[in-house]
Amino acid sequence: MPRIALVMHRSSMLYEAAIAAEIFGVDRSELAPGGQWYDLVVCTADGLPHPWLPHLPTASYAEIARVDSVVVPSSDDLDENPDPDLIAVLRQAHERGVRIASLCTGAFVLAAAGLLDGRVATTHWMHAEDLARRYPQIDVRPDVLYVDDGDVLTSAGKTAALDLCIHLVHIDLGAAAASGIARRLVVPAHRGGGQAQFITPPAPPRSSGGLAPTLEWARARLDQPLTVRDLASHANLSTRQLARRMLAELEVGPLEWLHQQRIARAQELLERTDATVEQIAASCGMGTATTLRRHFHRAVGVTPTSYRASFQLA
């Protein structure tokens, strides 16, 4: 029976902690080969039960070095230095060969312990730049759901934490157990870690003036073969002036902005309609289904069909 420690550090966040408790702390032995699920222990600084998880067995941080796996949930205070005792025992556990996983911004705790040095890692896309700046020795990937580096794993934010936990079940107990827990939770059985985080498209300009009228004009015509010259003409600017203004207002160039908007329109249509991929390709200005599939996979990390299966509204 795999023994897992759920670390409740000083700034643990409820959502990711609850995900780990739901996956590993509820007896689902009927799903597992041999009829054995996980043995979950909540580890707190003082060894006392955590108010969020009073029903689960509890131990001090020292137990972290004795288990098979450790899960570190997200932190709501990235400026706070992690507890030195926690850092020390995480390092001890790592040296002993314990598998350690972080959920969302829990990656900052692993980074502070030096466990991500020289590794590929991820965190919530909103905090990926901060992680890379503070820990330049880490190869931070802001555009994946999770990274499995063997003995150290990191996930992106929120639902990606659920993906990583199900991935751990798949490793430990097999595909049938992972699919079973996914069905119980009514979520996709498996999303590979290399999928994109489905980052929200760029926001409109910061002011209602400037380029806003031209950008709205363009969004209403994404099914047409718009060019940079078309946008510049509508804005009464030269193409160079347009590029400078877009970089200043949106931090992105005209061609890239157009491409992002077409992908965003495709996502919206995949989520909200039953239109075919061919119809969506025409509606967002991609021309053919083949072109849409190629660009969509490159931008989002999955095919349009896979994206629809995960995100189409009921």
C-alpha positions as CSV (number, residue, x, y, z in Angstrom):
1,M,0.0,0.0,0.0
2,P,1.7,3.3,-1.1
3,R,2.2,5.7,1.8
4,I,1.8,9.3,0.9
5,A,2.4,12.4,3.0
6,L,0.3,15.5,2.3
7,V,2.3,18.5,3.5
8,M,0.2,21.3,5.1
9,H,2.7,24.1,5.3
10,R,2.1,27.6,6.7
11,S,0.5,29.0,3.6
12,S,-1.2,25.9,2.1
13,M,-4.2,26.6,-0.1
14,L,-7.4,24.7,0.3
15,Y,-8.2,23.7,-3.3
16,E,-5.1,21.7,-4.1
17,A,-4.9,20.2,-0.6
18,A,-8.5,19.1,-1.0
19,I,-7.7,17.5,-4.4
20,A,-4.8,15.4,-2.9
21,A,-7.0,14.4,0.1
22,E,-9.8,13.4,-2.2
23,I,-7.6,11.3,-4.5
24,F,-5.3,9.7,-1.9
25,G,-7.2,10.0,1.4
26,V,-10.5,8.3,0.4
27,D,-10.5,4.5,0.4
28,R,-11.2,3.4,-3.1
29,S,-9.6,0.0,-2.7
30,E,-12.3,-1.6,-5.0
31,L,-10.6,0.2,-7.9
32,A,-7.0,-0.9,-7.1
33,P,-5.4,-4.2,-8.0
34,G,-5.0,-6.3,-4.9
35,G,-7.7,-4.2,-3.2
36,Q,-5.3,-1.7,-1.6
37,W,-5.6,2.0,-2.0
38,Y,-3.2,4.7,-0.5
39,D,-2.2,5.2,3.1
40,L,-2.4,9.0,3.4
41,V,-0.9,10.9,6.3
42,V,-1.3,14.7,6.8
43,C,2.0,16.2,7.9
44,T,1.9,19.5,9.9
45,A,4.6,21.5,11.6
46,D,3.4,20.5,15.1
47,G,2.0,17.1,14.3
48,L,-1.5,18.2,15.3
49,P,-4.6,17.6,13.0
50,H,-5.1,20.3,10.5
51,P,-8.5,22.1,10.8
52,W,-9.3,21.5,7.1
53,L,-8.6,17.7,7.4
54,P,-9.3,16.7,10.9
55,H,-10.5,13.2,9.9
56,L,-7.2,12.1,8.4
57,P,-4.2,10.6,10.3
58,T,-1.7,13.3,11.2
59,A,2.0,13.4,11.9
60,S,4.8,15.9,12.2
61,Y,7.1,16.9,9.3
62,A,9.6,14.2,10.4
63,E,7.2,11.6,8.8
64,I,7.9,13.1,5.4
65,A,11.3,11.3,5.2
66,R,9.6,7.9,6.0
67,V,6.9,7.7,3.3
68,D,6.9,6.6,-0.3
69,S,5.7,9.9,-1.8
70,V,5.2,13.5,-0.7
71,V,2.6,16.0,-2.1
72,V,3.2,19.7,-1.5
73,P,0.1,21.8,-2.2
74,S,0.1,25.4,-3.4
75,S,1.1,28.4,-1.4
76,D,-0.9,31.7,-1.1
77,D,2.1,33.7,0.0
78,L,5.0,33.4,-2.4
79,D,7.0,36.0,-0.5
80,E,7.1,34.0,2.7
81,N,10.1,31.8,3.3
82,P,9.1,28.2,3.8
83,D,9.6,26.7,7.2
84,P,13.3,25.7,7.6
85,D,12.3,22.4,9.2
86,L,10.1,21.6,6.2
87,I,13.0,22.5,3.8
88,A,15.4,20.3,5.8
89,V,13.1,17.2,5.8
90,L,12.2,17.6,2.1
91,R,15.9,17.4,1.3
92,Q,16.3,14.4,3.6
93,A,13.4,12.7,1.9
94,H,14.7,13.4,-1.5
95,E,18.1,12.0,-0.6
96,R,16.4,8.9,0.7
97,G,14.7,8.5,-2.7
98,V,11.2,9.6,-1.7
99,R,9.1,10.8,-4.7
100,I,8.1,14.4,-4.2
101,A,5.3,16.3,-6.1
102,S,4.2,19.9,-5.9
103,L,0.8,21.2,-6.9
104,C,0.6,24.7,-8.5
105,T,2.7,27.2,-6.6
106,G,3.9,24.4,-4.3
107,A,6.8,24.4,-6.8
108,F,8.2,27.4,-4.9
109,V,8.6,25.3,-1.8
110,L,10.4,22.6,-3.8
111,A,12.5,25.3,-5.4
112,A,13.5,26.8,-2.0
113,A,14.7,23.3,-1.0
114,G,16.8,23.1,-4.1
115,L,15.0,20.1,-5.4
116,L,14.2,21.7,-8.8
117,D,17.8,22.8,-9.6
118,G,18.8,21.7,-13.1
119,R,15.4,20.3,-13.7
120,V,12.4,21.1,-16.0
121,A,9.5,22.2,-13.9
122,T,6.2,24.1,-14.1
123,T,3.8,26.0,-12.0
124,H,0.6,28.1,-12.6
125,W,1.3,30.2,-15.7
126,M,0.6,33.4,-13.8
127,H,3.6,32.7,-11.5
128,A,5.9,31.0,-14.0
129,E,7.9,34.1,-14.8
130,D,8.4,34.8,-11.1
131,L,9.6,31.3,-10.5
132,A,12.1,31.5,-13.3
133,R,13.4,34.9,-12.2
134,R,13.9,33.8,-8.6
135,Y,15.4,30.5,-9.4
136,P,17.3,30.8,-12.7
137,Q,18.7,27.3,-12.4
138,I,15.3,25.9,-13.1
139,D,14.1,25.3,-16.6
140,V,10.5,26.6,-16.1
141,R,7.9,25.6,-18.6
142,P,4.9,27.8,-18.3
143,D,2.8,26.1,-21.0
144,V,2.4,22.5,-19.8
145,L,0.0,20.8,-17.4
146,Y,2.6,19.0,-15.4
147,V,6.2,17.7,-15.5
148,D,7.1,14.2,-14.5
149,D,10.9,14.2,-13.9
150,G,10.8,10.8,-12.2
151,D,11.4,11.4,-8.5
152,V,10.3,15.0,-8.6
153,L,7.0,16.1,-10.3
154,T,5.4,19.6,-10.6
155,S,2.0,20.6,-11.8
156,A,0.4,23.8,-13.1
157,G,-2.5,25.4,-11.3
158,K,-5.9,24.2,-10.2
159,T,-7.3,21.5,-12.4
160,A,-3.8,20.6,-13.6
161,A,-3.1,19.5,-10.0
162,L,-5.9,17.0,-10.4
163,D,-4.3,15.8,-13.6
164,L,-1.0,15.2,-11.8
165,C,-2.7,13.3,-8.9
166,I,-4.5,11.0,-11.4
167,H,-1.2,10.6,-13.2
168,L,0.4,9.4,-9.9
169,V,-2.5,6.9,-9.5
170,H,-1.8,5.7,-13.0
171,I,1.9,5.1,-12.2
172,D,1.3,3.4,-8.8
173,L,-1.9,1.4,-9.4
174,G,-2.4,1.2,-13.2
175,A,-4.6,2.6,-15.9
176,A,-7.8,0.9,-14.6
177,A,-7.5,2.6,-11.2
178,A,-6.7,6.0,-12.7
179,S,-9.7,5.7,-15.1
180,G,-11.9,4.6,-12.2
181,I,-11.0,7.5,-10.0
182,A,-11.5,9.9,-12.9
183,R,-15.0,8.5,-13.5
184,R,-15.9,8.9,-9.9
185,L,-14.8,12.6,-10.0
186,V,-16.4,13.1,-13.5
187,V,-13.2,14.3,-15.1
188,P,-11.2,13.2,-18.2
189,A,-9.3,10.0,-17.4
190,H,-6.0,11.3,-18.5
191,R,-4.5,14.5,-19.9
192,G,-0.8,14.2,-20.8
193,G,1.5,16.5,-19.0
194,G,2.7,18.0,-22.2
195,Q,-0.7,19.6,-22.9
196,A,-0.9,23.3,-22.7
197,Q,-2.4,25.1,-19.7
198,F,-5.1,26.6,-21.9
199,I,-4.0,30.1,-20.9
200,T,-6.5,32.8,-21.3
201,P,-6.1,34.8,-24.5
202,P,-4.5,38.2,-24.3
203,A,-6.7,40.9,-22.8
204,P,-8.1,43.8,-24.8
205,P,-6.1,47.1,-24.8
206,R,-5.9,48.8,-21.4
207,S,-7.9,51.8,-22.5
208,S,-11.1,52.2,-24.5
209,G,-9.2,54.5,-27.0
210,G,-6.1,53.8,-28.9
211,L,-6.3,50.7,-31.0
212,A,-9.5,49.3,-29.4
213,P,-11.8,50.2,-32.3
214,T,-9.5,48.6,-34.9
215,L,-9.1,45.5,-32.8
216,E,-12.8,45.1,-32.3
217,W,-13.2,45.6,-36.1
218,A,-10.7,42.9,-36.7
219,R,-12.3,40.4,-34.2
220,A,-15.6,40.8,-36.1
221,R,-13.9,39.8,-39.4
222,L,-11.7,36.8,-38.3
223,D,-13.3,34.7,-41.0
224,Q,-11.8,37.0,-43.6
225,P,-8.1,36.9,-44.8
226,L,-7.1,40.0,-42.8
227,T,-3.5,41.3,-43.2
228,V,-1.4,43.7,-41.1
229,R,-1.9,46.3,-43.9
230,D,-5.7,45.9,-43.4
231,L,-5.4,46.6,-39.7
232,A,-3.0,49.5,-40.3
233,S,-5.3,51.1,-42.8
234,H,-8.3,50.9,-40.5
235,A,-6.3,52.5,-37.7
236,N,-5.0,55.2,-40.1
237,L,-1.4,54.2,-39.3
238,S,1.5,52.8,-41.3
239,T,2.4,49.2,-40.7
240,R,5.4,50.2,-38.7
241,Q,3.4,52.6,-36.5
242,L,0.8,49.9,-36.0
243,A,3.5,47.4,-34.8
244,R,4.9,49.9,-32.4
245,R,1.5,50.8,-31.0
246,M,0.5,47.2,-30.6
247,L,3.7,46.4,-28.8
248,A,3.1,49.3,-26.5
249,E,-0.6,48.6,-25.8
250,L,-0.7,44.8,-26.0
251,E,2.9,43.6,-25.8
252,V,2.4,41.6,-29.0
253,G,2.9,42.2,-32.7
254,P,0.1,42.5,-35.3
255,L,0.6,39.0,-36.9
256,E,0.9,37.2,-33.6
257,W,-2.2,39.1,-32.2
258,L,-4.2,38.0,-35.3
259,H,-3.1,34.4,-34.8
260,Q,-3.9,34.4,-31.1
261,Q,-7.4,35.8,-31.8
262,R,-8.1,33.1,-34.5
263,I,-7.0,30.4,-32.0
264,A,-9.2,31.9,-29.3
265,R,-12.2,32.0,-31.7
266,A,-11.6,28.3,-32.5
267,Q,-11.5,27.5,-28.8
268,E,-14.8,29.4,-28.2
269,L,-16.5,27.6,-31.1
270,L,-15.2,24.2,-29.9
271,E,-16.5,24.9,-26.4
272,R,-19.9,26.3,-27.4
273,T,-21.0,24.8,-30.7
274,D,-21.2,21.5,-32.5
275,A,-19.7,22.9,-35.7
276,T,-17.3,20.6,-37.5
277,V,-13.6,21.3,-37.4
278,E,-13.8,22.3,-41.1
279,Q,-16.6,24.8,-40.3
280,I,-14.6,26.2,-37.4
281,A,-11.5,26.6,-39.6
282,A,-13.5,28.7,-42.0
283,S,-15.1,30.8,-39.2
284,C,-11.8,31.7,-37.6
285,G,-9.9,32.4,-40.8
286,M,-7.7,29.3,-40.8
287,G,-8.9,28.1,-44.2
288,T,-8.8,24.4,-43.9
289,A,-9.2,21.8,-41.1
290,T,-5.6,20.7,-41.7
291,T,-4.3,24.2,-41.1
292,L,-6.4,24.7,-38.0
293,R,-5.3,21.3,-36.5
294,R,-1.6,22.2,-37.1
295,H,-1.8,25.7,-35.6
296,F,-4.2,24.7,-32.8
297,H,-2.0,21.8,-31.7
298,R,1.1,24.0,-31.8
299,A,-0.6,26.8,-29.7
300,V,-2.7,24.7,-27.3
301,G,-0.9,21.4,-27.1
302,V,-3.8,19.2,-28.1
303,T,-5.9,18.6,-31.2
304,P,-9.2,20.5,-31.7
305,T,-11.1,17.2,-31.1
306,S,-9.3,16.5,-27.8
307,Y,-9.9,20.1,-26.6
308,R,-13.6,19.8,-27.4
309,A,-13.8,16.5,-25.5
310,S,-12.4,18.2,-22.4
311,F,-14.0,21.6,-22.5
312,Q,-17.3,21.6,-24.5
313,L,-20.1,23.0,-22.4
314,A,-23.0,20.6,-21.7
